[in-house]
Amino acid sequence: MKHQAFSGDPLPCHAKPFGRVTVLGAGSWGTALAATLARAGVRTTLWGRDQDVVSTINTTFENTRHLADVPLPKALRAERTMSAALHGAEAALIVVPSRSVRSVARQVAEYAAPDMPIAVCAKGIEVETGLLMTQVAEEELGHRPVGCVSGPTFARETALGHPTAATVAFPFAYADRLRPNESPAARLAVSLTTESFRAYVSDDLVGVEIGGAVKNVVAIACGMMTGAGFAENTRAALITRGLDEMKALAEALGGRRETVTGLSGIGDLSLTCSSPTSRNMSLGHQLGQGIARADCFDGKPVVVEGEVNAKSVTDLARRLGVSMPICETVRAILHDHADLGTAFASLWARPIEAEPRAMDVAFTHPATDTEIAQLAERIS
């Protein structure tokens, strides 16, 4: 049955999907995106460093290491070498942990076509430079169009075809505004769109990326307080005030508040802060239960992006003069060895502020030191 537009929908125009796309990174999210592209009819190649993972995908059509028991499209092919993976590609997605974006982008620059659009799907801020992930990629990729894909997405659900939405963001040049259907954002959005995966288009890279970086840190905070035995009131407060911190940082960098209230902001924030499937919330939950960091995840070396983001986000906020007390609290616990109970009790005892920020007033918190210490004890 042909889709009927809802009342108020903009009149659609045709955008041509890319014929061939390479996904760089065979972890769970890279595999899920590659499967989505292949199901959309795009010739898709998935690059991975591990030969066993590559071979298994090509022979059994599963990524047993990262997405066990999820069948992959038989049209999807995996490659071990970067040159083979990028050969003939019209666009590429970089889907690796944030700490690896620079090195992978440097390799991509050697083999990618000079005008190839490349979207970064990692979320975070580079610790050493304070750069967003697309800015890191731009330094290595020259003049190629660089954008990002972000949103409230768990890899397994996406790979299984659960209805999912995400945002594809690229800068819009003058020509892109004249012919938006020919822009990299539009073409990648329709390339990813299937009956279950719905992509939206944005030109606000800053807003989209800040949402992806900050939500990881707030999710750790939510996990900590949940692990300490608190419930819905506490998590709702952290999500809401975490969103305010996200908006403030995005605006300071030139992003738009509207973007932060969309999929890549509040959408991703609410998902990550509400499910133990999130590694960020899971780490916080274990710490809130009193488990030492070295013993979390049964002592396995699990990458938790928010752990790094807690430092890089607050470093950037400090340079810009942006107040981010929730993120600062998480940083103090993870990186400055602050006591979890004392840190969160101090967060709750900050001066009473106005909502919205534009009122710019503050009042001394009435709780006594003894009462604050009692809350710290309850949290610990």
N, C-alpha and C positions, 0 to 999 in steps of 0.2 A: 504494500500500500504506500502510495506517495505521501511524504511528510507534508502536513498542512501547517503553515506558520501560525504561531499564536498571535493574537491581537497585540499590536505594539511592537512586534519583532521588526527589525530593519529588513528591507528588501535585500535578499541575498544576491551576490554576484559570484561567478564561477572562479575558483582558484585551482590551479593545476598542481596536483601533488608531485613530489619528487619521484623520479622513476627508480632511483637506487640510493639507499641510505646506509651508512656504516655506523654501528653503535660500538663505541670504544669503552670496554669494560664489561666483563662477563660475570659480575656479581649479581645479586638478586634483582636490583632495580634495572641494571643494564639489560639483563635477560628479559625482564618483563616488558621493557620498552621495545626491545628487538622483536619480541613475540607480537606486540601490538602492531608494529609497523608491518610485519609479515602478514598478519591477518587482514590488514587494510589493503593488501595487494601490492605493497612496495617490495621490491627486491632488496632484501636486507642481509647484511653481513655483520656478524658479531665478533669483535676482536677480544681475545683473552690471553693473558700471560701464561696460564697453566695449560700445558699440552693435554693433560688428562681430562680437564673440563672441556676443552675444545673437541677432543676426540669423542667424548661421551655425547655431547650435543649432536654431533654429526652422525653418530651411529644409533643412538637410542632415542634421540629427540627429547632429551631431558637434561636439565642441569642439576644432577643429583646432589651436588655439593651445596648449592644455594637455594634451589627451588625444587626440592625433592617431591616427586609424585605430581608434578605439574606438567602435562604434555605440551610440547612446543610444536609450532607449525613445521611441517616437513620441508617447507620451502626455505626455512631459515638455515643459513650456513654459518659456521664458525671458522675463524682463521687465527693462527698463532702469530703470523708476521704482520706488522703494521702496513708494509707496502702492499701485500696481497689484499688485506682488508679494505684499504682505501682505493684500490684500483677501480676506476670507473664510477666512483661514488659522486653523487651530486650534492650531498649534504652529509653532515656527521653529527653525532651526539657524543660528548665526552661524559661518561658515567663512571667516574672513579671517586674514591674518597678525596676530600678537599686538599689534603696534603700532597696528593699525586697529580693535581690538575696541571701544575706548571710543567712537570717533566713529561707528561703525556702530550700536552699541547706543543711542546718543543719537538716531539717526535712527529706529530701530525703535520707541523709546518714543513717538514722535509718531504712529505709525500702528497699532501692535499693540493688540489687545483688552486690557483691563485685567488679565485673568486668564490670558493666554496663556502657557503654558510655553515657555521659550526655553533651548536647550542651546548652550553655547559649545564649539566644536570646535578652537579655537586652543590652543596649548600654550606656557606661559611665565609669567613674572612681570613685571609692569609695572615698568620701571626707576625711574620717578619716585616711585612710591608703595610698592613692595614688595608689591602686591596680586596675588593669583592672578586668572586671567582671569575666573572667575565672580564674584569680588568686584568687579572692574572693571565688569562688566556690571550687577551689582546696583546699583551707585551711579547708573547711568543709567536703569535699567528700573523703578525704584520697587519695588512690592510683587509684581511678577510672579514666578512660580516660575522659578528659574534653576538649570540643571544643566550637565552636560558630557557629551561623548562622546569616548572615548579608547581607544587600544589599538594593537596591532602591525599597522598597516595601511599598505600602499603603495597609493596611489590607483589606479594602472593595474590592478593585480591585482584590487582590489575591483571596479572598473568592468567588468573582463572576466569577473567571476563566479567567481574563484578562491575556494575555501572560506576564509572570513575570520571572525574573532571580535573583538568590541570590547565595552567596558563603557559603559553608560549610567548616569550618577550624578546623583541629585537628593537634596536633603534629604527625609527622611521625617517628616512631621508626624504627630501622634497619629492623625488620620483615615486617613493613608496606611498606618499599621501595622495598623489595624483592617481596612482594605480595600486591601491592597497591589496588587491587580489594577486598581484605579482610580487609582493613583498616576501622576504624570507619567512617572516612570522606566519603569514597566511598559508604559504605553501607547506611549511612544516606542520602547521596545525591540521590542515586537511590530510596530510600524509599520516598523521597519528590517529585520526578520528576513525572509529569503527562504530558498530551498533552499540557498543558498551563504553567505549572511551571517547569522551567529549573534550575537545581542546578549545580554549579561549585565547584571544590575541591581545597583546599589550605592547605599548612602546615605552613602558616605565621599568627599565631594568633595575634601577636602584630600589624602587618599592618592592618589586618581586623578590629580589635577592636579599634585602634586609629581612623580609618576612621569613625566608628560609633559614637564615642564620640565627635570628633571635629566638625563634620558636623552639629550637633545640635546647637553649639554655633555660627557658621558662618551663619546658617539659621536665627537666631535671629537678627544678624547684617543686613542681607539682608532685613528682615522684617521691621526693624527700618527705614532704608533708604527709602524703598518703602512707608511706612506709612508717612514719612516726605515729600513725593511728588516727589521723584527721580525715575528714570526708568531703562532702560536696561543697559546703560553704567555702571551705578553705581553697579548694581547687578553683571554684568559680571566681573567687577574688584574685587569685594569682593569674588566671587566664586573662581576666579583664584588665588588670593593671599591667600585666605583661604586654598586652596589646597596646596600651598607651605608651609604654617604653619603645615598642616597635615603631609606632607612628612618629614619635619624637625623633628617633635616630634617622628614619627614612626622610623626614622633612628636612633635617639638618644637612642631608646629603643631596637634596634636590628632588627626592621622590615625592609621590602624591599620597595623601591620606586615603583616598579612594582605593588605591591599589592595595593598601594594607588591610582594608576591610573586605577584600575579595578572597579568592581561592588560595593564593599564595601567602596570604597573611592570616586572617582569622580562621580560614578554612584549615590550613595546615596546622596552625596553633591548636585549635580545638581537637583535631585528630591526634596529634602527637602527645598532647597533655591528658588524654582520656583513655589511653589503651596501654596495657603492659606489653603489647606487641612492639611498641616503640622502645628502641634500645636506650634512648635518652631517659624516658620515664622509668624504665626498668632499672637503670643505674641508680637514679635518684631513690627509687623505692627500696633498693637494697641498702643504700647508705642510710636512709631514714630508719631502717630496721636495726641499724647499728653494725652492719657488716663492713669490715674494713675494705678499702678500695681494692687492695691486692686480692681479696677473696671473692669479689663480685664476679658473677658469671662463672662460678665454680673455678675461679682462678684462670680462666681462659683469656687470651689477649684480644678481647672484643673491642673493635673501634667504635667509639661513641663520639660523634661529631660535636655534640654540645659541650663536651669536656674541654675541647680545644677552643670552641667558640666562646666559652665563658671568659676566656682571657682576651681573645682577639676583639670580641664585641665591646668589652668594657675599655680596652685600650683605645679603640676608635672613639667611643663615647667620651672618654676623658679628654681626648685631644680636641673634640668639638664642643666641649662644655655641656654635654647632654646628660641629664640625671637618669640613671637606670638602676634603681636600688635593688630590684629583684635579681637582675643579672650580676650586680656587684655582690650580693649575698652568696649566690652560687659560686662565683669566683673565689670569694673569701674561704669558703668551705673546701673547694676542690684544690685550690692552688696556694692558699695562704694558711692552711691548716687551722682555720677557725673552727670552734666547736659548733656543731650544727644547731643545737638548741639555742645557744646564746646568739648566734647569728640571726636566726629567724625571729627570735623574741625582739631583738634590736630593730629588725625590719618593721615589725608590727608597732613598735613604740616610736617610730619616727614622728615628727611634727604633723599635726592634722593639716591636710592640704585641701585645696578646692578641686572640684571636678566640674567644669573643665579647667585646664591649666591656665587659660586666658585670664581667669580671675586673679591669679598671682597673689594669693594670700596664704599664710601659714600660721598655725597656733601651736603652742607648746602642748605636748601630749600629757594628759593628766595622771597617767599611771605612775605609781611610785617605783623606785628601784626594787623594792621587795616584790611587788606584783610582777614586774618584768622578769625578775629572777625565777619566780614561781612558774611563769609560762615557759621559760627556757627549760626548766626541769621537766615539765610535762612533755615538751617536744623531744627532749633527750631520752 
